[in-house]
Amino acid sequence: MLRWIALLCLSFCALAMAPLPPEEPPSFVLAWGSPGTGDGQFSRPAGIAVDADGNVYVCEVENRRVQKFSGDGTFLTKWGGQGPGDGQFGEPYGIAADRTGNVYVADIARSDVQKFTSNGTFVTKWGSFGSGDGQFYTPFGVAVDGSGNVYVTEFNNRRVQKFTSDGTFLTKWGSPGTGDGQFGGIWGIAVDANGNVYVSECNVDNPRIQKFTSDGQFISKWGTAGRSQAHS
């Protein structure tokens, strides 16, 4: 019996020490789009989001619109236009979709977030220019968690704000700086299945990713300036 146990232990050790097989490199699947203003064409496509059904939403800064595609790139619909009215855009940068198909667009020129149905029907909006709760100064990124809460990054206010799906302010975190929980050139934002929030910074002197709880408690960070591949 002891001999068999010893052999099993050696086998497990050998498996644990064996090198992992090389990862399969990413392979190209498909592409769509070309410069222009027509259906399926783009001019400065800044934000992209995917809903629970696999539909793809793209917001364009210069065309002032959102286009919706199927997962294989088939054009489905579009909405927007330049202006201050409901359903119009100034400079739409960030976009996100929730589990029920609602689409949220952050606009750096209008300093607001607009909410739409999956087919572009205007639902509501919130925000104005400023630094108070519920106000925005260059809102670049937007993300939605599994409960429908909306997170918005602000490049110039150097913070994250959290709202309910109808725009009610919940909390905020961040300030200018390079410390934990502080931000330089804050840009992208994403939320995982457990509600953790990830924020990217494009500051030249401090490029990094920071991870927070859903209420803004700092968890960890990683990244430095450079071009080498990151390894876990």
C-alpha atoms as an extended CHARMM CRD file, in Angstrom:
* protein
*
       232  EXT
         1         1  MET       CA              0.0000000000        0.0000000000        0.0000000000  PROA      1               0.0000000000
         2         2  LEU       CA              2.7640000000        2.4420000000        0.9440000000  PROA      2               0.0000000000
         3         3  ARG       CA              4.4400000000        1.7100000000       -2.3800000000  PROA      3               0.0000000000
         4         4  TRP       CA              1.2670000000        2.6430000000       -4.3170000000  PROA      4               0.0000000000
         5         5  ILE       CA              0.8410000000        5.8210000000       -2.2900000000  PROA      5               0.0000000000
         6         6  ALA       CA              4.4330000000        6.7700000000       -3.0290000000  PROA      6               0.0000000000
         7         7  LEU       CA              3.9210000000        6.1470000000       -6.7580000000  PROA      7               0.0000000000
         8         8  LEU       CA              0.7700000000        8.2500000000       -6.7650000000  PROA      8               0.0000000000
         9         9  CYS       CA              2.5760000000       11.0870000000       -5.0100000000  PROA      9               0.0000000000
        10        10  LEU       CA              5.3970000000       10.9510000000       -7.5490000000  PROA      10              0.0000000000
        11        11  SER       CA              2.8830000000       10.9860000000      -10.3840000000  PROA      11              0.0000000000
        12        12  PHE       CA              1.1060000000       14.0570000000       -9.0160000000  PROA      12              0.0000000000
        13        13  CYS       CA              4.4180000000       15.8320000000       -8.4670000000  PROA      13              0.0000000000
        14        14  ALA       CA              5.4660000000       15.0770000000      -12.0350000000  PROA      14              0.0000000000
        15        15  LEU       CA              2.2060000000       16.4800000000      -13.3580000000  PROA      15              0.0000000000
        16        16  ALA       CA              2.5310000000       19.6060000000      -11.2360000000  PROA      16              0.0000000000
        17        17  MET       CA              6.0860000000       20.2230000000      -12.4360000000  PROA      17              0.0000000000
        18        18  ALA       CA              5.3790000000       19.5100000000      -16.1000000000  PROA      18              0.0000000000
        19        19  PRO       CA              5.4280000000       22.6200000000      -18.3180000000  PROA      19              0.0000000000
        20        20  LEU       CA              2.0620000000       23.9080000000      -19.4000000000  PROA      20              0.0000000000
        21        21  PRO       CA              1.2260000000       23.5310000000      -23.0730000000  PROA      21              0.0000000000
        22        22  PRO       CA              1.6560000000       26.7500000000      -25.0620000000  PROA      22              0.0000000000
        23        23  GLU       CA             -1.4040000000       28.9310000000      -25.3130000000  PROA      23              0.0000000000
        24        24  GLU       CA             -3.1330000000       29.0920000000      -28.6410000000  PROA      24              0.0000000000
        25        25  PRO       CA             -2.4800000000       32.4930000000      -30.2250000000  PROA      25              0.0000000000
        26        26  PRO       CA             -5.5830000000       34.5840000000      -30.9430000000  PROA      26              0.0000000000
        27        27  SER       CA             -6.8820000000       34.0400000000      -34.4410000000  PROA      27              0.0000000000
        28        28  PHE       CA             -8.6770000000       36.5060000000      -36.6730000000  PROA      28              0.0000000000
        29        29  VAL       CA            -12.4190000000       35.8960000000      -37.0510000000  PROA      29              0.0000000000
        30        30  LEU       CA            -13.9180000000       38.7780000000      -39.0190000000  PROA      30              0.0000000000
        31        31  ALA       CA            -13.9690000000       42.5360000000      -39.4760000000  PROA      31              0.0000000000
        32        32  TRP       CA            -16.4180000000       45.1200000000      -40.7110000000  PROA      32              0.0000000000
        33        33  GLY       CA            -16.5270000000       48.8400000000      -41.3710000000  PROA      33              0.0000000000
        34        34  SER       CA            -14.8170000000       51.4740000000      -43.4880000000  PROA      34              0.0000000000
        35        35  PRO       CA            -14.4590000000       55.2770000000      -43.2560000000  PROA      35              0.0000000000
        36        36  GLY       CA            -17.6610000000       57.1730000000      -43.9450000000  PROA      36              0.0000000000
        37        37  THR       CA            -21.1180000000       58.1180000000      -42.7540000000  PROA      37              0.0000000000
        38        38  GLY       CA            -23.1970000000       55.3140000000      -44.2390000000  PROA      38              0.0000000000
        39        39  ASP       CA            -24.6620000000       52.3020000000      -42.4780000000  PROA      39              0.0000000000
        40        40  GLY       CA            -21.7870000000       50.1170000000      -41.3010000000  PROA      40              0.0000000000
        41        41  GLN       CA            -19.2190000000       52.8590000000      -41.8580000000  PROA      41              0.0000000000
        42        42  PHE       CA            -17.3980000000       54.7130000000      -39.0860000000  PROA      42              0.0000000000
        43        43  SER       CA            -15.8060000000       58.0280000000      -38.2040000000  PROA      43              0.0000000000
        44        44  ARG       CA            -13.8200000000       57.9240000000      -34.9550000000  PROA      44              0.0000000000
        45        45  PRO       CA            -15.5250000000       54.9250000000      -33.3510000000  PROA      45              0.0000000000
        46        46  ALA       CA            -14.6050000000       55.4760000000      -29.6940000000  PROA      46              0.0000000000
        47        47  GLY       CA            -16.7170000000       53.0630000000      -27.6430000000  PROA      47              0.0000000000
        48        48  ILE       CA            -17.9490000000       49.5060000000      -28.1020000000  PROA      48              0.0000000000
        49        49  ALA       CA            -20.2670000000       47.2740000000      -26.0700000000  PROA      49              0.0000000000
        50        50  VAL       CA            -21.9130000000       43.8620000000      -26.3890000000  PROA      50              0.0000000000
        51        51  ASP       CA            -25.3010000000       42.9140000000      -24.9430000000  PROA      51              0.0000000000
        52        52  ALA       CA            -26.4680000000       39.5730000000      -23.5500000000  PROA      52              0.0000000000
        53        53  ASP       CA            -27.6840000000       38.4820000000      -26.9980000000  PROA      53              0.0000000000
        54        54  GLY       CA            -24.3360000000       39.1460000000      -28.6460000000  PROA      54              0.0000000000
        55        55  ASN       CA            -25.3490000000       42.3330000000      -30.4240000000  PROA      55              0.0000000000
        56        56  VAL       CA            -22.5760000000       44.9090000000      -30.8300000000  PROA      56              0.0000000000
        57        57  TYR       CA            -23.0080000000       48.6550000000      -30.2400000000  PROA      57              0.0000000000
        58        58  VAL       CA            -20.4990000000       51.2280000000      -31.4810000000  PROA      58              0.0000000000
        59        59  CYS       CA            -20.5660000000       54.9600000000      -30.6950000000  PROA      59              0.0000000000
        60        60  GLU       CA            -18.8710000000       57.3670000000      -33.0850000000  PROA      60              0.0000000000
        61        61  VAL       CA            -17.4910000000       60.7190000000      -32.0060000000  PROA      61              0.0000000000
        62        62  GLU       CA            -17.6030000000       62.4870000000      -35.3710000000  PROA      62              0.0000000000
        63        63  ASN       CA            -20.7690000000       60.8820000000      -36.7490000000  PROA      63              0.0000000000
        64        64  ARG       CA            -22.5320000000       61.5960000000      -33.4360000000  PROA      64              0.0000000000
        65        65  ARG       CA            -24.3930000000       58.3200000000      -33.4100000000  PROA      65              0.0000000000
        66        66  VAL       CA            -24.6440000000       54.7420000000      -32.1840000000  PROA      66              0.0000000000
        67        67  GLN       CA            -24.7520000000       51.8350000000      -34.6200000000  PROA      67              0.0000000000
        68        68  LYS       CA            -26.0100000000       48.3780000000      -33.6660000000  PROA      68              0.0000000000
        69        69  PHE       CA            -24.8260000000       45.1770000000      -35.3540000000  PROA      69              0.0000000000
        70        70  SER       CA            -25.3440000000       41.4680000000      -34.9620000000  PROA      70              0.0000000000
        71        71  GLY       CA            -22.3740000000       39.4480000000      -33.7680000000  PROA      71              0.0000000000
        72        72  ASP       CA            -21.3280000000       38.7780000000      -37.3560000000  PROA      72              0.0000000000
        73        73  GLY       CA            -21.3010000000       42.4720000000      -38.2670000000  PROA      73              0.0000000000
        74        74  THR       CA            -24.7070000000       42.7280000000      -39.9430000000  PROA      74              0.0000000000
        75        75  PHE       CA            -26.0480000000       46.2640000000      -39.5980000000  PROA      75              0.0000000000
        76        76  LEU       CA            -29.2560000000       46.3690000000      -37.5480000000  PROA      76              0.0000000000
        77        77  THR       CA            -30.0850000000       49.9610000000      -36.6800000000  PROA      77              0.0000000000
        78        78  LYS       CA            -28.6420000000       53.3360000000      -35.6920000000  PROA      78              0.0000000000
        79        79  TRP       CA            -29.6320000000       56.4160000000      -33.7310000000  PROA      79              0.0000000000
        80        80  GLY       CA            -28.3180000000       59.8290000000      -32.7780000000  PROA      80              0.0000000000
        81        81  GLY       CA            -27.4250000000       63.0400000000      -34.5510000000  PROA      81              0.0000000000
        82        82  GLN       CA            -25.6230000000       66.1640000000      -33.4100000000  PROA      82              0.0000000000
        83        83  GLY       CA            -27.3810000000       68.3470000000      -30.8830000000  PROA      83              0.0000000000
        84        84  PRO       CA            -28.4320000000       68.9590000000      -27.2750000000  PROA      84              0.0000000000
        85        85  GLY       CA            -31.7850000000       67.1860000000      -27.4930000000  PROA      85              0.0000000000
        86        86  ASP       CA            -32.7680000000       63.8280000000      -26.0670000000  PROA      86              0.0000000000
        87        87  GLY       CA            -31.2550000000       61.0570000000      -28.1680000000  PROA      87              0.0000000000
        88        88  GLN       CA            -28.7320000000       63.3930000000      -29.7920000000  PROA      88              0.0000000000
        89        89  PHE       CA            -24.9970000000       63.5710000000      -29.1130000000  PROA      89              0.0000000000
        90        90  GLY       CA            -22.1110000000       65.9780000000      -28.8210000000  PROA      90              0.0000000000
        91        91  GLU       CA            -19.0760000000       63.7110000000      -28.5110000000  PROA      91              0.0000000000
        92        92  PRO       CA            -20.1720000000       60.2160000000      -27.4420000000  PROA      92              0.0000000000
        93        93  TYR       CA            -17.1770000000       58.2840000000      -26.0870000000  PROA      93              0.0000000000
        94        94  GLY       CA            -18.2530000000       55.5830000000      -23.6420000000  PROA      94              0.0000000000
        95        95  ILE       CA            -20.9630000000       52.9750000000      -24.1420000000  PROA      95              0.0000000000
        96        96  ALA       CA            -22.2410000000       49.9890000000      -22.1440000000  PROA      96              0.0000000000
        97        97  ALA       CA            -25.1790000000       47.5740000000      -22.2520000000  PROA      97              0.0000000000
        98        98  ASP       CA            -26.9100000000       45.9820000000      -19.2690000000  PROA      98              0.0000000000
        99        99  ARG       CA            -28.4010000000       42.4840000000      -18.9350000000  PROA      99              0.0000000000
       100       100  THR       CA            -31.8470000000       43.6090000000      -20.0750000000  PROA      100             0.0000000000
       101       101  GLY       CA            -30.5870000000       45.3110000000      -23.2200000000  PROA      101             0.0000000000
       102       102  ASN       CA            -30.5440000000       48.9390000000      -22.1180000000  PROA      102             0.0000000000
       103       103  VAL       CA            -27.7000000000       50.9740000000      -23.5950000000  PROA      103             0.0000000000
       104       104  TYR       CA            -25.8650000000       53.7910000000      -21.7870000000  PROA      104             0.0000000000
       105       105  VAL       CA            -23.8040000000       56.4160000000      -23.6180000000  PROA      105             0.0000000000
       106       106  ALA       CA            -21.4000000000       58.8700000000      -21.9260000000  PROA      106             0.0000000000
       107       107  ASP       CA            -20.9370000000       62.1470000000      -23.7980000000  PROA      107             0.0000000000
       108       108  ILE       CA            -17.9010000000       64.3460000000      -23.0540000000  PROA      108             0.0000000000
       109       109  ALA       CA            -19.3020000000       67.3930000000      -24.8760000000  PROA      109             0.0000000000
       110       110  ARG       CA            -22.7500000000       67.3040000000      -23.2400000000  PROA      110             0.0000000000
       111       111  SER       CA            -21.3700000000       66.1550000000      -19.8580000000  PROA      111             0.0000000000
       112       112  ASP       CA            -24.1500000000       63.6250000000      -19.4620000000  PROA      112             0.0000000000
       113       113  VAL       CA            -25.1400000000       59.9660000000      -19.6980000000  PROA      113             0.0000000000
       114       114  GLN       CA            -28.1110000000       58.9500000000      -21.8260000000  PROA      114             0.0000000000
       115       115  LYS       CA            -30.0080000000       55.6740000000      -21.4820000000  PROA      115             0.0000000000
       116       116  PHE       CA            -31.7070000000       53.9520000000      -24.4310000000  PROA      116             0.0000000000
       117       117  THR       CA            -33.5300000000       50.7480000000      -25.1920000000  PROA      117             0.0000000000
       118       118  SER       CA            -31.6450000000       48.2340000000      -27.3250000000  PROA      118             0.0000000000
       119       119  ASN       CA            -33.2420000000       49.7300000000      -30.4520000000  PROA      119             0.0000000000
       120       120  GLY       CA            -32.3340000000       53.3220000000      -29.6420000000  PROA      120             0.0000000000
       121       121  THR       CA            -35.4950000000       54.6500000000      -28.0040000000  PROA      121             0.0000000000
       122       122  PHE       CA            -34.5260000000       57.3540000000      -25.5150000000  PROA      122             0.0000000000
       123       123  VAL       CA            -35.3110000000       56.4260000000      -21.8930000000  PROA      123             0.0000000000
       124       124  THR       CA            -33.6790000000       58.9890000000      -19.6090000000  PROA      124             0.0000000000
       125       125  LYS       CA            -30.5390000000       61.0490000000      -19.0370000000  PROA      125             0.0000000000
       126       126  TRP       CA            -28.5970000000       62.5910000000      -16.1790000000  PROA      126             0.0000000000
       127       127  GLY       CA            -25.6310000000       64.8570000000      -15.5900000000  PROA      127             0.0000000000
       128       128  SER       CA            -24.4080000000       68.3680000000      -16.2620000000  PROA      128             0.0000000000
       129       129  PHE       CA            -21.0290000000       70.0700000000      -16.3810000000  PROA      129             0.0000000000
       130       130  GLY       CA            -19.2830000000       70.3860000000      -13.0250000000  PROA      130             0.0000000000
       131       131  SER       CA            -17.5780000000       68.5870000000      -10.1720000000  PROA      131             0.0000000000
       132       132  GLY       CA            -20.5190000000       67.9460000000       -7.8430000000  PROA      132             0.0000000000
       133       133  ASP       CA            -22.2840000000       64.6610000000       -7.2570000000  PROA      133             0.0000000000
       134       134  GLY       CA            -23.9990000000       63.6280000000      -10.4690000000  PROA      134             0.0000000000
       135       135  GLN       CA            -22.0900000000       66.1800000000      -12.5240000000  PROA      135             0.0000000000
       136       136  PHE       CA            -19.4020000000       65.3390000000      -15.0800000000  PROA      136             0.0000000000
       137       137  TYR       CA            -16.2180000000       66.7610000000      -16.5590000000  PROA      137             0.0000000000
       138       138  THR       CA            -15.1640000000       64.6750000000      -19.5910000000  PROA      138             0.0000000000
       139       139  PRO       CA            -16.9640000000       61.3810000000      -18.8320000000  PROA      139             0.0000000000
       140       140  PHE       CA            -14.9870000000       58.9420000000      -20.9710000000  PROA      140             0.0000000000
       141       141  GLY       CA            -15.9110000000       55.4810000000      -19.7260000000  PROA      141             0.0000000000
       142       142  VAL       CA            -19.1370000000       53.7900000000      -18.6600000000  PROA      142             0.0000000000
       143       143  ALA       CA            -19.8490000000       50.2760000000      -17.3510000000  PROA      143             0.0000000000
       144       144  VAL       CA            -22.8170000000       48.4140000000      -15.8560000000  PROA      144             0.0000000000
       145       145  ASP       CA            -22.7710000000       45.6920000000      -13.1900000000  PROA      145             0.0000000000
       146       146  GLY       CA            -25.0690000000       42.7050000000      -12.8080000000  PROA      146             0.0000000000
       147       147  SER       CA            -27.5010000000       44.6840000000      -10.6630000000  PROA      147             0.0000000000
       148       148  GLY       CA            -27.8340000000       47.4300000000      -13.2430000000  PROA      148             0.0000000000
       149       149  ASN       CA            -25.7010000000       50.0000000000      -11.4400000000  PROA      149             0.0000000000
       150       150  VAL       CA            -23.8370000000       52.3570000000      -13.7480000000  PROA      150             0.0000000000
       151       151  TYR       CA            -20.1950000000       53.4280000000      -13.2570000000  PROA      151             0.0000000000
       152       152  VAL       CA            -18.7430000000       56.4640000000      -15.0260000000  PROA      152             0.0000000000
       153       153  THR       CA            -15.1000000000       57.5890000000      -15.2220000000  PROA      153             0.0000000000
       154       154  GLU       CA            -14.2220000000       61.2660000000      -15.5640000000  PROA      154             0.0000000000
       155       155  PHE       CA            -10.9140000000       62.2240000000      -17.1040000000  PROA      155             0.0000000000
       156       156  ASN       CA            -10.6720000000       65.7340000000      -15.6740000000  PROA      156             0.0000000000
       157       157  ASN       CA            -12.4120000000       65.1460000000      -12.3330000000  PROA      157             0.0000000000
       158       158  ARG       CA            -10.1650000000       62.0960000000      -11.7770000000  PROA      158             0.0000000000
       159       159  ARG       CA            -12.8930000000       59.9880000000      -10.2130000000  PROA      159             0.0000000000
       160       160  VAL       CA            -15.4890000000       57.2500000000      -10.6190000000  PROA      160             0.0000000000
       161       161  GLN       CA            -19.1600000000       57.8780000000       -9.9180000000  PROA      161             0.0000000000
       162       162  LYS       CA            -21.7160000000       55.1250000000       -9.3140000000  PROA      162             0.0000000000
       163       163  PHE       CA            -25.4230000000       55.4700000000      -10.1000000000  PROA      163             0.0000000000
       164       164  THR       CA            -28.5670000000       53.3870000000      -10.1960000000  PROA      164             0.0000000000
       165       165  SER       CA            -29.8740000000       52.5170000000      -13.6550000000  PROA      165             0.0000000000
       166       166  ASP       CA            -32.1290000000       55.5920000000      -13.6130000000  PROA      166             0.0000000000
       167       167  GLY       CA            -29.3010000000       57.9790000000      -12.7170000000  PROA      167             0.0000000000
       168       168  THR       CA            -29.6780000000       58.2920000000       -8.9470000000  PROA      168             0.0000000000
       169       169  PHE       CA            -26.2700000000       59.0830000000       -7.4430000000  PROA      169             0.0000000000
       170       170  LEU       CA            -24.9300000000       56.3670000000       -5.1030000000  PROA      170             0.0000000000
       171       171  THR       CA            -21.2610000000       56.9980000000       -4.3690000000  PROA      171             0.0000000000
       172       172  LYS       CA            -17.9560000000       58.1950000000       -5.7990000000  PROA      172             0.0000000000
       173       173  TRP       CA            -14.2520000000       57.6720000000       -5.2900000000  PROA      173             0.0000000000
       174       174  GLY       CA            -10.9220000000       58.9740000000       -6.5050000000  PROA      174             0.0000000000
       175       175  SER       CA             -8.8780000000       62.1640000000       -6.5560000000  PROA      175             0.0000000000
       176       176  PRO       CA             -5.8940000000       63.4720000000       -8.5630000000  PROA      176             0.0000000000
       177       177  GLY       CA             -2.6660000000       61.6670000000       -7.7660000000  PROA      177             0.0000000000
       178       178  THR       CA             -0.6000000000       58.5230000000       -8.1610000000  PROA      178             0.0000000000
       179       179  GLY       CA             -1.4570000000       56.7330000000       -4.9230000000  PROA      179             0.0000000000
       180       180  ASP       CA             -3.7860000000       53.7900000000       -4.3990000000  PROA      180             0.0000000000
       181       181  GLY       CA             -7.3120000000       54.8670000000       -5.2630000000  PROA      181             0.0000000000
       182       182  GLN       CA             -6.1160000000       58.0510000000       -6.9370000000  PROA      182             0.0000000000
       183       183  PHE       CA             -6.1480000000       58.7110000000      -10.6700000000  PROA      183             0.0000000000
       184       184  GLY       CA             -4.1670000000       60.4770000000      -13.3400000000  PROA      184             0.0000000000
       185       185  GLY       CA             -5.4950000000       60.0670000000      -16.8610000000  PROA      185             0.0000000000
       186       186  ILE       CA             -8.4950000000       57.9200000000      -15.9450000000  PROA      186             0.0000000000
       187       187  TRP       CA            -10.1680000000       56.3630000000      -18.9890000000  PROA      187             0.0000000000
       188       188  GLY       CA            -11.6310000000       52.8600000000      -19.3220000000  PROA      188             0.0000000000
       189       189  ILE       CA            -13.7690000000       50.9710000000      -16.8340000000  PROA      189             0.0000000000
       190       190  ALA       CA            -15.2070000000       47.4500000000      -16.5710000000  PROA      190             0.0000000000
       191       191  VAL       CA            -17.0620000000       45.3270000000      -14.0080000000  PROA      191             0.0000000000
       192       192  ASP       CA            -16.6710000000       41.5750000000      -13.5250000000  PROA      192             0.0000000000
       193       193  ALA       CA            -19.2920000000       38.9830000000      -12.5380000000  PROA      193             0.0000000000
       194       194  ASN       CA            -18.4690000000       39.4730000000       -8.8420000000  PROA      194             0.0000000000
       195       195  GLY       CA            -18.9800000000       43.2230000000       -8.9560000000  PROA      195             0.0000000000
       196       196  ASN       CA            -15.3140000000       44.1890000000       -8.8700000000  PROA      196             0.0000000000
       197       197  VAL       CA            -14.5080000000       47.3570000000      -10.7870000000  PROA      197             0.0000000000
       198       198  TYR       CA            -11.4090000000       47.7680000000      -12.9610000000  PROA      198             0.0000000000
       199       199  VAL       CA            -10.1770000000       51.2010000000      -14.0480000000  PROA      199             0.0000000000
       200       200  SER       CA             -7.4450000000       51.9310000000      -16.5880000000  PROA      200             0.0000000000
       201       201  GLU       CA             -5.2460000000       55.0200000000      -16.5430000000  PROA      201             0.0000000000
       202       202  CYS       CA             -3.5100000000       56.4040000000      -19.6110000000  PROA      202             0.0000000000
       203       203  ASN       CA             -1.3040000000       58.7960000000      -17.6530000000  PROA      203             0.0000000000
       204       204  VAL       CA              2.1290000000       58.7350000000      -19.3030000000  PROA      204             0.0000000000
       205       205  ASP       CA              3.9350000000       58.7210000000      -15.9610000000  PROA      205             0.0000000000
       206       206  ASN       CA              1.6720000000       56.2140000000      -14.2230000000  PROA      206             0.0000000000
       207       207  PRO       CA             -0.0670000000       53.8240000000      -16.6540000000  PROA      207             0.0000000000
       208       208  ARG       CA             -1.8030000000       51.0890000000      -14.6800000000  PROA      208             0.0000000000
       209       209  ILE       CA             -4.9660000000       49.1760000000      -13.8720000000  PROA      209             0.0000000000
       210       210  GLN       CA             -6.5950000000       49.5400000000      -10.4670000000  PROA      210             0.0000000000
       211       211  LYS       CA             -9.1380000000       47.1240000000       -9.0110000000  PROA      211             0.0000000000
       212       212  PHE       CA            -11.8690000000       48.1640000000       -6.5590000000  PROA      212             0.0000000000
       213       213  THR       CA            -14.9010000000       46.7640000000       -4.8120000000  PROA      213             0.0000000000
       214       214  SER       CA            -18.2900000000       47.9220000000       -6.0780000000  PROA      214             0.0000000000
       215       215  ASP       CA            -18.2320000000       50.6870000000       -3.4390000000  PROA      215             0.0000000000
       216       216  GLY       CA            -14.7930000000       51.9710000000       -4.3750000000  PROA      216             0.0000000000
       217       217  GLN       CA            -12.5570000000       50.2270000000       -1.8640000000  PROA      217             0.0000000000
       218       218  PHE       CA             -9.0880000000       49.7580000000       -3.3310000000  PROA      218             0.0000000000
       219       219  ILE       CA             -8.0780000000       46.0980000000       -3.8140000000  PROA      219             0.0000000000
       220       220  SER       CA             -4.9870000000       45.9430000000       -6.0060000000  PROA      220             0.0000000000
       221       221  LYS       CA             -3.1500000000       47.4580000000       -8.9490000000  PROA      221             0.0000000000
       222       222  TRP       CA             -0.7290000000       46.4530000000      -11.6730000000  PROA      222             0.0000000000
       223       223  GLY       CA              1.0880000000       47.8560000000      -14.6710000000  PROA      223             0.0000000000
       224       224  THR       CA              4.0640000000       50.0610000000      -15.4740000000  PROA      224             0.0000000000
       225       225  ALA       CA              5.2000000000       52.0500000000      -18.4600000000  PROA      225             0.0000000000
       226       226  GLY       CA              6.6410000000       49.8490000000      -21.2230000000  PROA      226             0.0000000000
       227       227  ARG       CA              5.8980000000       47.5690000000      -24.1400000000  PROA      227             0.0000000000
       228       228  SER       CA              6.7630000000       44.1150000000      -22.8080000000  PROA      228             0.0000000000
       229       229  GLN       CA              4.0610000000       41.4800000000      -22.3410000000  PROA      229             0.0000000000
       230       230  ALA       CA              2.4110000000       41.1560000000      -18.9500000000  PROA      230             0.0000000000
       231       231  HSD       CA              2.6450000000       37.7520000000      -17.2360000000  PROA      231             0.0000000000
       232       232  SER       CA              0.7070000000       36.4700000000      -14.2450000000  PROA      232             0.0000000000
